[in-house]
Structures are given as structure tokens and as C-alpha cells.
Amino acid sequence: MSNTVVEPFRTQNLYEASYLRMRGFKLIGKERLGQKVTVIFEPHPDIDDAVMSFHNGGGHVEPKALFAAYRDLKDYVFQR
């Protein structure tokens, strides 16, 4: 049985979002509600596993690339 993903993945955690970018998930937008910004990723059947990997410390990425992804994402989130 396949997992059908129809909803985009949303997060307000920039570290989590940076990790997902490093894992190759496609960023499709952002939503701003007051001071809170939600980053939105394209639906993907593996994104939930990647999020669990991030929170469980199982995902390893190149640190410099992760920091660069974080800086780029932060710039994207805070541009008006």
C-alpha cells in the first residue's frame, strides 16, 4: 500500500526547514501571520521520515552546507 501525500508540509522551525532543504525537499512558499512565518514544502511521501530523522538525530549532513541553507532560508523568510 502506498502513502498518498496530498498536503504540503508546513513548519515554523527554521532549523527543521533548513535540514529538509539539505535533504532535497522542494520549498514552495511561505505564509506570514503576524510575526510568525510558516515555511511550506511540496508534498513528498518521504518528508515525514526526514522530519523524524531530524528530531531523532539520525540525519547527518555537511555542517557548512546546513549553515548556508539556514542563512538562505532566514533571508527568504524575513524578506517582505
PDB file of N, CA, C and O in Angstrom:
ATOM      1  N   MET A   1       0.846  -1.175   0.000  1.00  0.00           N
ATOM      2  CA  MET A   1       0.000   0.000   0.000  1.00  0.00           C
ATOM      3  C   MET A   1       0.890   1.236   0.000  1.00  0.00           C
ATOM      4  O   MET A   1       1.811   1.330   0.812  1.00  0.00           O
ATOM      5  N   SER A   2       0.638   2.164  -0.876  1.00  0.00           N
ATOM      6  CA  SER A   2       1.458   3.364  -0.962  1.00  0.00           C
ATOM      7  C   SER A   2       0.848   4.481  -0.127  1.00  0.00           C
ATOM      8  O   SER A   2      -0.366   4.562   0.063  1.00  0.00           O
ATOM      9  N   ASN A   3       1.734   5.334   0.363  1.00  0.00           N
ATOM     10  CA  ASN A   3       1.280   6.506   1.109  1.00  0.00           C
ATOM     11  C   ASN A   3       0.994   7.615   0.110  1.00  0.00           C
ATOM     12  O   ASN A   3       1.885   8.019  -0.638  1.00  0.00           O
ATOM     13  N   THR A   4      -0.218   8.105   0.090  1.00  0.00           N
ATOM     14  CA  THR A   4      -0.577   9.194  -0.798  1.00  0.00           C
ATOM     15  C   THR A   4      -0.507  10.495  -0.011  1.00  0.00           C
ATOM     16  O   THR A   4      -1.218  10.680   0.977  1.00  0.00           O
ATOM     17  N   VAL A   5       0.354  11.385  -0.461  1.00  0.00           N
ATOM     18  CA  VAL A   5       0.541  12.664   0.215  1.00  0.00           C
ATOM     19  C   VAL A   5      -0.143  13.730  -0.624  1.00  0.00           C
ATOM     20  O   VAL A   5       0.189  13.920  -1.794  1.00  0.00           O
ATOM     21  N   VAL A   6      -1.086  14.414  -0.028  1.00  0.00           N
ATOM     22  CA  VAL A   6      -1.802  15.456  -0.765  1.00  0.00           C
ATOM     23  C   VAL A   6      -1.588  16.837  -0.168  1.00  0.00           C
ATOM     24  O   VAL A   6      -1.803  17.840  -0.849  1.00  0.00           O
ATOM     25  N   GLU A   7      -1.178  16.908   1.059  1.00  0.00           N
ATOM     26  CA  GLU A   7      -0.991  18.189   1.733  1.00  0.00           C
ATOM     27  C   GLU A   7       0.486  18.578   1.752  1.00  0.00           C
ATOM     28  O   GLU A   7       1.346  17.730   1.990  1.00  0.00           O
ATOM     29  N   PRO A   8       0.783  19.845   1.504  1.00  0.00           N
ATOM     30  CA  PRO A   8       2.159  20.314   1.667  1.00  0.00           C
ATOM     31  C   PRO A   8       2.580  20.203   3.135  1.00  0.00           C
ATOM     32  O   PRO A   8       1.736  20.216   4.031  1.00  0.00           O
ATOM     33  N   PHE A   9       3.873  20.095   3.369  1.00  0.00           N
ATOM     34  CA  PHE A   9       4.399  20.054   4.733  1.00  0.00           C
ATOM     35  C   PHE A   9       4.693  21.482   5.165  1.00  0.00           C
ATOM     36  O   PHE A   9       5.311  22.248   4.424  1.00  0.00           O
ATOM     37  N   ARG A  10       4.249  21.838   6.368  1.00  0.00           N
ATOM     38  CA  ARG A  10       4.446  23.189   6.900  1.00  0.00           C
ATOM     39  C   ARG A  10       5.221  23.123   8.215  1.00  0.00           C
ATOM     40  O   ARG A  10       5.008  22.227   9.032  1.00  0.00           O
ATOM     41  N   THR A  11       6.119  24.083   8.402  1.00  0.00           N
ATOM     42  CA  THR A  11       6.851  24.178   9.656  1.00  0.00           C
ATOM     43  C   THR A  11       7.213  25.632   9.933  1.00  0.00           C
ATOM     44  O   THR A  11       7.403  26.432   9.017  1.00  0.00           O
ATOM     45  N   GLN A  12       7.303  25.953  11.230  1.00  0.00           N
ATOM     46  CA  GLN A  12       7.789  27.264  11.651  1.00  0.00           C
ATOM     47  C   GLN A  12       9.214  27.157  12.190  1.00  0.00           C
ATOM     48  O   GLN A  12       9.811  28.162  12.577  1.00  0.00           O
ATOM     49  N   ASN A  13       9.752  25.952  12.215  1.00  0.00           N
ATOM     50  CA  ASN A  13      11.091  25.690  12.729  1.00  0.00           C
ATOM     51  C   ASN A  13      12.109  25.848  11.596  1.00  0.00           C
ATOM     52  O   ASN A  13      12.169  25.011  10.695  1.00  0.00           O
ATOM     53  N   LEU A  14      12.906  26.917  11.640  1.00  0.00           N
ATOM     54  CA  LEU A  14      13.862  27.176  10.567  1.00  0.00           C
ATOM     55  C   LEU A  14      14.981  26.142  10.516  1.00  0.00           C
ATOM     56  O   LEU A  14      15.518  25.872   9.442  1.00  0.00           O
ATOM     57  N   TYR A  15      15.338  25.565  11.648  1.00  0.00           N
ATOM     58  CA  TYR A  15      16.368  24.525  11.649  1.00  0.00           C
ATOM     59  C   TYR A  15      15.848  23.279  10.935  1.00  0.00           C
ATOM     60  O   TYR A  15      16.550  22.677  10.123  1.00  0.00           O
ATOM     61  N   GLU A  16      14.625  22.907  11.244  1.00  0.00           N
ATOM     62  CA  GLU A  16      13.991  21.770  10.590  1.00  0.00           C
ATOM     63  C   GLU A  16      13.865  22.026   9.086  1.00  0.00           C
ATOM     64  O   GLU A  16      14.167  21.150   8.275  1.00  0.00           O
ATOM     65  N   ALA A  17      13.425  23.214   8.725  1.00  0.00           N
ATOM     66  CA  ALA A  17      13.269  23.564   7.322  1.00  0.00           C
ATOM     67  C   ALA A  17      14.613  23.551   6.596  1.00  0.00           C
ATOM     68  O   ALA A  17      14.692  23.108   5.449  1.00  0.00           O
ATOM     69  N   SER A  18      15.654  24.025   7.244  1.00  0.00           N
ATOM     70  CA  SER A  18      16.992  24.009   6.640  1.00  0.00           C
ATOM     71  C   SER A  18      17.449  22.580   6.392  1.00  0.00           C
ATOM     72  O   SER A  18      18.024  22.279   5.346  1.00  0.00           O
ATOM     73  N   TYR A  19      17.198  21.711   7.341  1.00  0.00           N
ATOM     74  CA  TYR A  19      17.545  20.293   7.187  1.00  0.00           C
ATOM     75  C   TYR A  19      16.792  19.686   6.004  1.00  0.00           C
ATOM     76  O   TYR A  19      17.373  18.952   5.205  1.00  0.00           O
ATOM     77  N   LEU A  20      15.510  19.992   5.894  1.00  0.00           N
ATOM     78  CA  LEU A  20      14.719  19.452   4.789  1.00  0.00           C
ATOM     79  C   LEU A  20      15.244  19.961   3.453  1.00  0.00           C
ATOM     80  O   LEU A  20      15.286  19.211   2.479  1.00  0.00           O
ATOM     81  N   ARG A  21      15.642  21.219   3.398  1.00  0.00           N
ATOM     82  CA  ARG A  21      16.234  21.754   2.164  1.00  0.00           C
ATOM     83  C   ARG A  21      17.504  20.993   1.816  1.00  0.00           C
ATOM     84  O   ARG A  21      17.751  20.675   0.653  1.00  0.00           O
ATOM     85  N   MET A  22      18.306  20.705   2.835  1.00  0.00           N
ATOM     86  CA  MET A  22      19.549  19.960   2.609  1.00  0.00           C
ATOM     87  C   MET A  22      19.265  18.548   2.114  1.00  0.00           C
ATOM     88  O   MET A  22      20.055  17.980   1.359  1.00  0.00           O
ATOM     89  N   ARG A  23      18.158  17.991   2.530  1.00  0.00           N
ATOM     90  CA  ARG A  23      17.783  16.641   2.100  1.00  0.00           C
ATOM     91  C   ARG A  23      17.136  16.646   0.719  1.00  0.00           C
ATOM     92  O   ARG A  23      16.815  15.583   0.187  1.00  0.00           O
ATOM     93  N   GLY A  24      16.940  17.824   0.131  1.00  0.00           N
ATOM     94  CA  GLY A  24      16.461  17.919  -1.231  1.00  0.00           C
ATOM     95  C   GLY A  24      14.967  18.135  -1.396  1.00  0.00           C
ATOM     96  O   GLY A  24      14.457  18.056  -2.514  1.00  0.00           O
ATOM     97  N   PHE A  25      14.254  18.405  -0.311  1.00  0.00           N
ATOM     98  CA  PHE A  25      12.818  18.661  -0.422  1.00  0.00           C
ATOM     99  C   PHE A  25      12.598  20.074  -0.954  1.00  0.00           C
ATOM    100  O   PHE A  25      13.330  21.001  -0.606  1.00  0.00           O
ATOM    101  N   LYS A  26      11.591  20.226  -1.792  1.00  0.00           N
ATOM    102  CA  LYS A  26      11.364  21.477  -2.506  1.00  0.00           C
ATOM    103  C   LYS A  26      10.509  22.454  -1.706  1.00  0.00           C
ATOM    104  O   LYS A  26       9.386  22.147  -1.306  1.00  0.00           O
ATOM    105  N   LEU A  27      11.069  23.632  -1.485  1.00  0.00           N
ATOM    106  CA  LEU A  27      10.373  24.729  -0.825  1.00  0.00           C
ATOM    107  C   LEU A  27       9.426  25.372  -1.837  1.00  0.00           C
ATOM    108  O   LEU A  27       9.838  25.738  -2.938  1.00  0.00           O
ATOM    109  N   ILE A  28       8.154  25.508  -1.456  1.00  0.00           N
ATOM    110  CA  ILE A  28       7.190  26.076  -2.408  1.00  0.00           C
ATOM    111  C   ILE A  28       6.576  27.396  -1.950  1.00  0.00           C
ATOM    112  O   ILE A  28       5.821  28.013  -2.701  1.00  0.00           O
ATOM    113  N   GLY A  29       6.885  27.836  -0.738  1.00  0.00           N
ATOM    114  CA  GLY A  29       6.338  29.124  -0.316  1.00  0.00           C
ATOM    115  C   GLY A  29       6.445  29.362   1.166  1.00  0.00           C
ATOM    116  O   GLY A  29       7.062  28.598   1.909  1.00  0.00           O
ATOM    117  N   LYS A  30       5.819  30.457   1.573  1.00  0.00           N
ATOM    118  CA  LYS A  30       5.779  30.821   2.995  1.00  0.00           C
ATOM    119  C   LYS A  30       4.468  31.530   3.255  1.00  0.00           C
ATOM    120  O   LYS A  30       3.864  32.105   2.349  1.00  0.00           O
ATOM    121  N   GLU A  31       4.038  31.483   4.498  1.00  0.00           N
ATOM    122  CA  GLU A  31       2.841  32.195   4.943  1.00  0.00           C
ATOM    123  C   GLU A  31       3.218  33.008   6.160  1.00  0.00           C
ATOM    124  O   GLU A  31       3.914  32.518   7.049  1.00  0.00           O
ATOM    125  N   ARG A  32       2.768  34.233   6.204  1.00  0.00           N
ATOM    126  CA  ARG A  32       3.054  35.102   7.346  1.00  0.00           C
ATOM    127  C   ARG A  32       1.755  35.390   8.071  1.00  0.00           C
ATOM    128  O   ARG A  32       0.765  35.799   7.463  1.00  0.00           O
ATOM    129  N   LEU A  33       1.768  35.171   9.381  1.00  0.00           N
ATOM    130  CA  LEU A  33       0.629  35.502  10.228  1.00  0.00           C
ATOM    131  C   LEU A  33       1.186  36.289  11.403  1.00  0.00           C
ATOM    132  O   LEU A  33       1.701  35.716  12.363  1.00  0.00           O
ATOM    133  N   GLY A  34       1.077  37.605  11.314  1.00  0.00           N
ATOM    134  CA  GLY A  34       1.680  38.457  12.330  1.00  0.00           C
ATOM    135  C   GLY A  34       3.192  38.333  12.250  1.00  0.00           C
ATOM    136  O   GLY A  34       3.791  38.566  11.200  1.00  0.00           O
ATOM    137  N   GLN A  35       3.801  37.964  13.367  1.00  0.00           N
ATOM    138  CA  GLN A  35       5.249  37.806  13.413  1.00  0.00           C
ATOM    139  C   GLN A  35       5.696  36.389  13.068  1.00  0.00           C
ATOM    140  O   GLN A  35       6.886  36.149  12.863  1.00  0.00           O
ATOM    141  N   LYS A  36       4.767  35.460  13.003  1.00  0.00           N
ATOM    142  CA  LYS A  36       5.078  34.059  12.715  1.00  0.00           C
ATOM    143  C   LYS A  36       5.117  33.808  11.213  1.00  0.00           C
ATOM    144  O   LYS A  36       4.249  34.271  10.473  1.00  0.00           O
ATOM    145  N   VAL A  37       6.123  33.075  10.775  1.00  0.00           N
ATOM    146  CA  VAL A  37       6.236  32.691   9.375  1.00  0.00           C
ATOM    147  C   VAL A  37       6.271  31.173   9.302  1.00  0.00           C
ATOM    148  O   VAL A  37       7.036  30.523  10.015  1.00  0.00           O
ATOM    149  N   THR A  38       5.445  30.623   8.445  1.00  0.00           N
ATOM    150  CA  THR A  38       5.412  29.190   8.204  1.00  0.00           C
ATOM    151  C   THR A  38       6.029  28.930   6.838  1.00  0.00           C
ATOM    152  O   THR A  38       5.639  29.544   5.845  1.00  0.00           O
ATOM    153  N   VAL A  39       6.994  28.018   6.793  1.00  0.00           N
ATOM    154  CA  VAL A  39       7.649  27.629   5.555  1.00  0.00           C
ATOM    155  C   VAL A  39       6.916  26.411   5.014  1.00  0.00           C
ATOM    156  O   VAL A  39       6.577  25.497   5.767  1.00  0.00           O
ATOM    157  N   ILE A  40       6.670  26.398   3.701  1.00  0.00           N
ATOM    158  CA  ILE A  40       5.860  25.345   3.100  1.00  0.00           C
ATOM    159  C   ILE A  40       6.689  24.562   2.078  1.00  0.00           C
ATOM    160  O   ILE A  40       7.345  25.133   1.206  1.00  0.00           O
ATOM    161  N   PHE A  41       6.635  23.237   2.219  1.00  0.00           N
ATOM    162  CA  PHE A  41       7.344  22.342   1.310  1.00  0.00           C
ATOM    163  C   PHE A  41       6.354  21.567   0.454  1.00  0.00           C
ATOM    164  O   PHE A  41       5.238  21.267   0.878  1.00  0.00           O
ATOM    165  N   GLU A  42       6.785  21.252  -0.751  1.00  0.00           N
ATOM    166  CA  GLU A  42       5.993  20.443  -1.673  1.00  0.00           C
ATOM    167  C   GLU A  42       5.704  19.082  -1.039  1.00  0.00           C
ATOM    168  O   GLU A  42       6.574  18.521  -0.371  1.00  0.00           O
ATOM    169  N   PRO A  43       4.509  18.546  -1.235  1.00  0.00           N
ATOM    170  CA  PRO A  43       4.201  17.216  -0.694  1.00  0.00           C
ATOM    171  C   PRO A  43       5.185  16.170  -1.219  1.00  0.00           C
ATOM    172  O   PRO A  43       5.547  16.180  -2.395  1.00  0.00           O
ATOM    173  N   HIS A  44       5.609  15.279  -0.343  1.00  0.00           N
ATOM    174  CA  HIS A  44       6.535  14.211  -0.721  1.00  0.00           C
ATOM    175  C   HIS A  44       6.316  13.049   0.234  1.00  0.00           C
ATOM    176  O   HIS A  44       6.178  13.263   1.439  1.00  0.00           O
ATOM    177  N   PRO A  45       6.282  11.825  -0.278  1.00  0.00           N
ATOM    178  CA  PRO A  45       6.000  10.678   0.597  1.00  0.00           C
ATOM    179  C   PRO A  45       7.076  10.417   1.656  1.00  0.00           C
ATOM    180  O   PRO A  45       6.802   9.731   2.641  1.00  0.00           O
ATOM    181  N   ASP A  46       8.299  10.947   1.479  1.00  0.00           N
ATOM    182  CA  ASP A  46       9.380  10.693   2.428  1.00  0.00           C
ATOM    183  C   ASP A  46       9.610  11.824   3.421  1.00  0.00           C
ATOM    184  O   ASP A  46      10.505  11.726   4.260  1.00  0.00           O
ATOM    185  N   ILE A  47       8.836  12.880   3.349  1.00  0.00           N
ATOM    186  CA  ILE A  47       9.129  14.050   4.178  1.00  0.00           C
ATOM    187  C   ILE A  47       8.904  13.772   5.666  1.00  0.00           C
ATOM    188  O   ILE A  47       9.657  14.278   6.499  1.00  0.00           O
ATOM    189  N   ASP A  48       7.891  12.983   6.018  1.00  0.00           N
ATOM    190  CA  ASP A  48       7.649  12.674   7.433  1.00  0.00           C
ATOM    191  C   ASP A  48       8.817  11.882   8.027  1.00  0.00           C
ATOM    192  O   ASP A  48       9.203  12.110   9.174  1.00  0.00           O
ATOM    193  N   ASP A  49       9.377  10.956   7.251  1.00  0.00           N
ATOM    194  CA  ASP A  49      10.543  10.195   7.714  1.00  0.00           C
ATOM    195  C   ASP A  49      11.746  11.115   7.912  1.00  0.00           C
ATOM    196  O   ASP A  49      12.506  10.950   8.867  1.00  0.00           O
ATOM    197  N   ALA A  50      11.917  12.072   7.022  1.00  0.00           N
ATOM    198  CA  ALA A  50      13.032  13.011   7.141  1.00  0.00           C
ATOM    199  C   ALA A  50      12.870  13.881   8.387  1.00  0.00           C
ATOM    200  O   ALA A  50      13.848  14.159   9.082  1.00  0.00           O
ATOM    201  N   VAL A  51      11.649  14.307   8.668  1.00  0.00           N
ATOM    202  CA  VAL A  51      11.391  15.118   9.867  1.00  0.00           C
ATOM    203  C   VAL A  51      11.707  14.303  11.126  1.00  0.00           C
ATOM    204  O   VAL A  51      12.326  14.812  12.060  1.00  0.00           O
ATOM    205  N   MET A  52      11.282  13.054  11.144  1.00  0.00           N
ATOM    206  CA  MET A  52      11.579  12.186  12.298  1.00  0.00           C
ATOM    207  C   MET A  52      13.081  11.989  12.437  1.00  0.00           C
ATOM    208  O   MET A  52      13.607  11.988  13.550  1.00  0.00           O
ATOM    209  N   SER A  53      13.765  11.825  11.330  1.00  0.00           N
ATOM    210  CA  SER A  53      15.220  11.675  11.351  1.00  0.00           C
ATOM    211  C   SER A  53      15.880  12.921  11.939  1.00  0.00           C
ATOM    212  O   SER A  53      16.814  12.817  12.733  1.00  0.00           O
ATOM    213  N   PHE A  54      15.394  14.096  11.549  1.00  0.00           N
ATOM    214  CA  PHE A  54      15.924  15.344  12.081  1.00  0.00           C
ATOM    215  C   PHE A  54      15.753  15.408  13.599  1.00  0.00           C
ATOM    216  O   PHE A  54      16.698  15.724  14.322  1.00  0.00           O
ATOM    217  N   HIS A  55      14.553  15.109  14.076  1.00  0.00           N
ATOM    218  CA  HIS A  55      14.263  15.231  15.506  1.00  0.00           C
ATOM    219  C   HIS A  55      14.902  14.125  16.338  1.00  0.00           C
ATOM    220  O   HIS A  55      15.130  14.306  17.534  1.00  0.00           O
ATOM    221  N   ASN A  56      15.190  12.996  15.728  1.00  0.00           N
ATOM    222  CA  ASN A  56      15.825  11.887  16.449  1.00  0.00           C
ATOM    223  C   ASN A  56      17.340  11.894  16.309  1.00  0.00           C
ATOM    224  O   ASN A  56      18.011  11.014  16.850  1.00  0.00           O
ATOM    225  N   GLY A  57      17.890  12.868  15.594  1.00  0.00           N
ATOM    226  CA  GLY A  57      19.339  12.967  15.444  1.00  0.00           C
ATOM    227  C   GLY A  57      19.926  11.957  14.484  1.00  0.00           C
ATOM    228  O   GLY A  57      21.135  11.724  14.491  1.00  0.00           O
ATOM    229  N   GLY A  58      19.085  11.352  13.654  1.00  0.00           N
ATOM    230  CA  GLY A  58      19.578  10.322  12.744  1.00  0.00           C
ATOM    231  C   GLY A  58      20.024  10.839  11.400  1.00  0.00           C
ATOM    232  O   GLY A  58      20.629  10.099  10.625  1.00  0.00           O
ATOM    233  N   GLY A  59      19.741  12.086  11.105  1.00  0.00           N
ATOM    234  CA  GLY A  59      20.102  12.625   9.793  1.00  0.00           C
ATOM    235  C   GLY A  59      21.392  13.407   9.877  1.00  0.00           C
ATOM    236  O   GLY A  59      21.520  14.338  10.673  1.00  0.00           O
ATOM    237  N   HIS A  60      22.343  13.025   9.053  1.00  0.00           N
ATOM    238  CA  HIS A  60      23.635  13.705   9.071  1.00  0.00           C
ATOM    239  C   HIS A  60      23.846  14.422   7.747  1.00  0.00           C
ATOM    240  O   HIS A  60      23.654  13.849   6.674  1.00  0.00           O
ATOM    241  N   VAL A  61      24.242  15.675   7.842  1.00  0.00           N
ATOM    242  CA  VAL A  61      24.502  16.487   6.658  1.00  0.00           C
ATOM    243  C   VAL A  61      25.803  17.256   6.876  1.00  0.00           C
ATOM    244  O   VAL A  61      26.309  17.340   7.995  1.00  0.00           O
ATOM    245  N   GLU A  62      26.325  17.803   5.813  1.00  0.00           N
ATOM    246  CA  GLU A  62      27.534  18.621   5.865  1.00  0.00           C
ATOM    247  C   GLU A  62      27.227  19.906   6.646  1.00  0.00           C
ATOM    248  O   GLU A  62      26.367  20.682   6.229  1.00  0.00           O
ATOM    249  N   PRO A  63      27.911  20.141   7.766  1.00  0.00           N
ATOM    250  CA  PRO A  63      27.598  21.308   8.607  1.00  0.00           C
ATOM    251  C   PRO A  63      27.656  22.647   7.878  1.00  0.00           C
ATOM    252  O   PRO A  63      26.745  23.461   8.027  1.00  0.00           O
ATOM    253  N   LYS A  64      28.701  22.893   7.095  1.00  0.00           N
ATOM    254  CA  LYS A  64      28.803  24.183   6.404  1.00  0.00           C
ATOM    255  C   LYS A  64      27.644  24.375   5.431  1.00  0.00           C
ATOM    256  O   LYS A  64      27.120  25.481   5.300  1.00  0.00           O
ATOM    257  N   ALA A  65      27.248  23.316   4.757  1.00  0.00           N
ATOM    258  CA  ALA A  65      26.128  23.407   3.819  1.00  0.00           C
ATOM    259  C   ALA A  65      24.825  23.656   4.582  1.00  0.00           C
ATOM    260  O   ALA A  65      23.969  24.408   4.118  1.00  0.00           O
ATOM    261  N   LEU A  66      24.673  23.029   5.749  1.00  0.00           N
ATOM    262  CA  LEU A  66      23.477  23.246   6.554  1.00  0.00           C
ATOM    263  C   LEU A  66      23.396  24.696   7.031  1.00  0.00           C
ATOM    264  O   LEU A  66      22.326  25.303   7.001  1.00  0.00           O
ATOM    265  N   PHE A  67      24.527  25.250   7.472  1.00  0.00           N
ATOM    266  CA  PHE A  67      24.538  26.642   7.915  1.00  0.00           C
ATOM    267  C   PHE A  67      24.223  27.585   6.759  1.00  0.00           C
ATOM    268  O   PHE A  67      23.516  28.576   6.943  1.00  0.00           O
ATOM    269  N   ALA A  68      24.735  27.290   5.585  1.00  0.00           N
ATOM    270  CA  ALA A  68      24.441  28.103   4.405  1.00  0.00           C
ATOM    271  C   ALA A  68      22.954  28.021   4.064  1.00  0.00           C
ATOM    272  O   ALA A  68      22.335  29.033   3.735  1.00  0.00           O
ATOM    273  N   ALA A  69      22.384  26.833   4.140  1.00  0.00           N
ATOM    274  CA  ALA A  69      20.955  26.662   3.874  1.00  0.00           C
ATOM    275  C   ALA A  69      20.133  27.436   4.894  1.00  0.00           C
ATOM    276  O   ALA A  69      19.114  28.033   4.546  1.00  0.00           O
ATOM    277  N   TYR A  70      20.566  27.431   6.151  1.00  0.00           N
ATOM    278  CA  TYR A  70      19.870  28.176   7.203  1.00  0.00           C
ATOM    279  C   TYR A  70      19.901  29.678   6.910  1.00  0.00           C
ATOM    280  O   TYR A  70      18.876  30.352   7.012  1.00  0.00           O
ATOM    281  N   ARG A  71      21.067  30.199   6.550  1.00  0.00           N
ATOM    282  CA  ARG A  71      21.183  31.634   6.252  1.00  0.00           C
ATOM    283  C   ARG A  71      20.294  32.020   5.065  1.00  0.00           C
ATOM    284  O   ARG A  71      19.603  33.038   5.105  1.00  0.00           O
ATOM    285  N   ASP A  72      20.317  31.199   4.012  1.00  0.00           N
ATOM    286  CA  ASP A  72      19.490  31.475   2.830  1.00  0.00           C
ATOM    287  C   ASP A  72      18.006  31.434   3.182  1.00  0.00           C
ATOM    288  O   ASP A  72      17.232  32.285   2.742  1.00  0.00           O
ATOM    289  N   LEU A  73      17.621  30.453   3.968  1.00  0.00           N
ATOM    290  CA  LEU A  73      16.214  30.315   4.358  1.00  0.00           C
ATOM    291  C   LEU A  73      15.784  31.481   5.239  1.00  0.00           C
ATOM    292  O   LEU A  73      14.681  32.008   5.090  1.00  0.00           O
ATOM    293  N   LYS A  74      16.656  31.880   6.154  1.00  0.00           N
ATOM    294  CA  LYS A  74      16.347  33.020   7.023  1.00  0.00           C
ATOM    295  C   LYS A  74      16.150  34.283   6.196  1.00  0.00           C
ATOM    296  O   LYS A  74      15.217  35.046   6.445  1.00  0.00           O
ATOM    297  N   ASP A  75      17.018  34.511   5.218  1.00  0.00           N
ATOM    298  CA  ASP A  75      16.863  35.668   4.333  1.00  0.00           C
ATOM    299  C   ASP A  75      15.523  35.599   3.598  1.00  0.00           C
ATOM    300  O   ASP A  75      14.827  36.607   3.474  1.00  0.00           O
ATOM    301  N   TYR A  76      15.165  34.414   3.113  1.00  0.00           N
ATOM    302  CA  TYR A  76      13.909  34.233   2.399  1.00  0.00           C
ATOM    303  C   TYR A  76      12.705  34.511   3.306  1.00  0.00           C
ATOM    304  O   TYR A  76      11.753  35.174   2.893  1.00  0.00           O
ATOM    305  N   VAL A  77      12.751  34.012   4.519  1.00  0.00           N
ATOM    306  CA  VAL A  77      11.643  34.161   5.455  1.00  0.00           C
ATOM    307  C   VAL A  77      11.429  35.611   5.847  1.00  0.00           C
ATOM    308  O   VAL A  77      10.289  36.057   5.975  1.00  0.00           O
ATOM    309  N   PHE A  78      12.507  36.348   6.037  1.00  0.00           N
ATOM    310  CA  PHE A  78      12.381  37.707   6.551  1.00  0.00           C
ATOM    311  C   PHE A  78      12.312  38.785   5.479  1.00  0.00           C
ATOM    312  O   PHE A  78      12.207  39.967   5.806  1.00  0.00           O
ATOM    313  N   GLN A  79      12.370  38.401   4.198  1.00  0.00           N
ATOM    314  CA  GLN A  79      12.175  39.407   3.165  1.00  0.00           C
ATOM    315  C   GLN A  79      10.682  39.717   3.046  1.00  0.00           C
ATOM    316  O   GLN A  79       9.848  38.827   3.212  1.00  0.00           O
ATOM    317  N   ARG A  80      10.360  40.922   2.772  1.00  0.00           N
ATOM    318  CA  ARG A  80       8.950  41.336   2.690  1.00  0.00           C
ATOM    319  C   ARG A  80       8.503  41.438   1.273  1.00  0.00           C
ATOM    320  O   ARG A  80       7.347  41.773   1.013  1.00  0.00           O
TER     321      ARG A  80
END
